[in-house]
């Protein structure tokens, strides 16, 4: 009788160990720091078209997280639109704005009402928040043509200032 109890106990321990190894939690996404390459995010635009950040390699990419309920975000949107209109004529510049905890219909209406034409994406699995270590909005990340994070901006910025435009053009013109 003791033999059956010992065998049962061994089987039970083996089953628990096997279950633990099979169901261990997925690896957490490493937060991207300046000088490193972010996890390859998959994004969906307003028209349900999908892109990945890796699709944009070869271009300088400005990634901005924003929301219509965020006053600081709303303040920087006009300068972001001017920057988009100025630099989007260059195929080596891409702007990716990601809606953060906001309603897509409300954001679409806001974009139309204000005449904004820059692209807006959704990140349904929220991987972007983890990948970039988002602490709030607005936050902006600038990737070089190799996909390496070169600049991180927390809070609003005057995106069409000569300083910002020169910094972006410098990255665009790098080999």
C-alpha positions as CSV (number, residue, x, y, z in Angstrom):
1,X,0.0,0.0,0.0
2,X,2.9,2.4,0.8
3,X,4.4,1.6,-2.6
4,X,1.2,2.8,-4.4
5,X,1.2,6.0,-2.3
6,X,4.9,6.8,-3.2
7,X,4.3,6.1,-6.9
8,X,1.2,8.3,-6.8
9,X,3.2,11.1,-5.1
10,X,6.0,10.8,-7.7
11,X,3.5,11.0,-10.6
12,X,1.8,13.9,-9.0
13,X,5.0,15.9,-8.5
14,X,6.0,15.0,-12.1
15,X,2.6,16.3,-13.4
16,X,2.9,19.5,-11.4
17,X,6.5,20.1,-12.7
18,X,5.5,19.4,-16.3
19,X,2.5,21.7,-16.0
20,X,4.7,24.5,-14.7
21,X,7.2,24.2,-17.5
22,X,4.5,24.0,-20.2
23,X,2.4,26.9,-18.9
24,X,5.2,29.2,-17.8
25,X,4.4,32.8,-18.6
26,X,5.6,34.3,-21.9
27,X,8.8,36.3,-21.9
28,X,8.2,39.9,-21.1
29,X,9.1,42.5,-23.7
30,X,12.3,44.3,-23.1
31,X,11.9,48.1,-22.8
32,X,13.7,49.8,-25.7
33,X,16.4,52.3,-24.7
34,X,18.2,54.9,-26.8
35,X,20.7,53.0,-29.0
36,X,18.7,49.8,-29.2
37,X,16.1,48.4,-31.6
38,X,12.5,48.1,-30.5
39,X,10.4,45.0,-30.7
40,X,8.7,44.8,-34.1
41,X,5.3,46.2,-33.5
42,X,2.3,45.4,-35.7
43,X,-0.1,48.3,-36.1
44,X,-3.4,48.8,-37.8
45,X,-4.4,52.1,-39.3
46,X,-7.9,53.7,-39.3
47,X,-8.7,51.8,-42.6
48,X,-7.7,48.5,-41.0
49,X,-4.4,48.3,-43.0
50,X,-1.6,46.6,-41.1
51,X,2.0,47.6,-40.9
52,X,5.0,46.5,-38.9
53,X,7.8,48.9,-37.7
54,X,10.3,46.7,-39.6
55,X,8.4,47.6,-42.8
56,X,9.6,51.1,-42.4
57,X,13.4,50.4,-42.1
58,X,15.3,52.6,-44.5
59,X,13.3,55.6,-43.3
60,X,13.6,57.8,-40.2
61,X,10.4,57.0,-38.2
62,X,8.8,59.4,-35.7
63,X,6.6,57.3,-33.4
64,X,4.2,59.4,-31.3
65,X,1.7,58.1,-28.7
66,X,-1.2,60.5,-28.2
67,X,-4.9,60.8,-27.3
68,X,-7.7,63.3,-27.9
69,X,-8.4,63.6,-24.1
70,X,-4.8,64.6,-23.5
71,X,-4.4,68.4,-23.4
72,X,-0.6,68.3,-24.0
73,X,-1.1,66.0,-27.0
74,X,-3.8,68.3,-28.5
75,X,-1.4,71.3,-28.0
76,X,1.4,69.6,-30.1
77,X,-0.8,68.2,-32.9
78,X,-0.7,71.4,-35.1
79,X,3.1,71.4,-35.1
80,X,3.1,67.7,-35.8
81,X,0.8,68.2,-38.8
82,X,3.1,71.0,-40.1
83,X,6.1,68.7,-39.6
84,X,4.3,65.8,-41.4
85,X,3.4,68.1,-44.4
86,X,7.0,69.4,-44.6
87,X,8.9,66.1,-44.4
88,X,6.4,63.5,-45.7
89,X,7.4,64.4,-49.2
90,X,10.7,62.7,-48.5
91,X,10.3,58.9,-48.8
92,X,13.0,58.5,-46.1
93,X,10.7,60.0,-43.4
94,X,7.7,58.3,-41.9
95,X,5.4,59.4,-39.1
96,X,3.5,56.8,-37.1
97,X,1.1,58.2,-34.5
98,X,-0.5,55.6,-32.2
99,X,-3.7,56.3,-30.4
100,X,-3.5,55.6,-26.7
101,X,-6.5,54.6,-24.7
102,X,-8.8,56.6,-26.9
103,X,-11.9,56.0,-29.0
104,X,-11.1,55.5,-32.7
105,X,-14.3,57.2,-33.9
106,X,-13.7,60.2,-31.7
107,X,-10.1,60.5,-32.9
108,X,-11.1,60.2,-36.5
109,X,-13.7,63.0,-36.1
110,X,-11.1,65.1,-34.3
111,X,-8.6,64.6,-37.1
112,X,-11.2,65.6,-39.8
113,X,-12.5,68.6,-37.8
114,X,-8.9,70.0,-37.5
115,X,-7.7,69.1,-41.0
116,X,-5.0,66.7,-39.8
117,X,-3.6,64.3,-42.4
118,X,-0.8,62.5,-40.5
119,X,-1.4,58.8,-40.2
120,X,-3.0,57.4,-37.0
121,X,-2.6,53.8,-36.0
122,X,-3.9,51.5,-33.3
123,X,-1.8,49.0,-31.4
124,X,-4.5,46.4,-30.4
125,X,-2.2,44.2,-28.3
126,X,-0.7,47.2,-26.5
127,X,2.8,45.9,-27.2
128,X,4.0,49.4,-28.1
129,X,3.3,50.5,-24.5
130,X,5.6,47.8,-23.2
131,X,8.2,48.0,-25.9
132,X,8.8,51.7,-25.4
133,X,8.1,51.7,-21.7
134,X,5.4,54.3,-22.1
135,X,4.9,56.4,-19.0
136,X,2.1,58.6,-20.3
137,X,1.2,60.7,-23.3
138,X,2.4,62.4,-25.3
139,X,5.6,60.5,-25.8
140,X,7.6,60.4,-29.0
141,X,10.4,58.0,-30.2
142,X,12.6,58.7,-33.2
143,X,14.1,55.7,-35.0
144,X,16.9,56.0,-37.5
145,X,16.9,54.3,-40.9
146,X,18.4,51.1,-39.3
147,X,15.5,51.0,-36.8
148,X,17.6,52.1,-33.9
149,X,16.0,54.3,-31.3
150,X,17.9,57.6,-31.4
151,X,15.7,60.0,-29.4
152,X,13.0,59.8,-26.8
153,X,10.8,62.9,-26.0
154,X,8.5,62.8,-23.0
155,X,5.8,65.4,-23.1
156,X,4.8,67.9,-25.8
157,X,7.3,69.3,-28.3
158,X,7.2,72.0,-31.0
159,X,7.7,69.6,-33.8
160,X,8.1,72.1,-36.6
161,X,10.8,74.1,-34.8
162,X,14.0,74.7,-36.8
163,X,15.9,72.6,-34.2
164,X,13.7,69.6,-34.6
165,X,13.5,69.8,-38.4
166,X,17.4,70.1,-38.6
167,X,17.8,67.1,-36.3
168,X,15.4,65.0,-38.4
169,X,17.0,66.0,-41.6
170,X,20.4,65.1,-40.2
171,X,19.1,61.6,-39.5
172,X,17.4,61.4,-42.9
173,X,20.7,62.3,-44.6
174,X,22.8,59.8,-42.7
175,X,24.1,56.9,-44.9
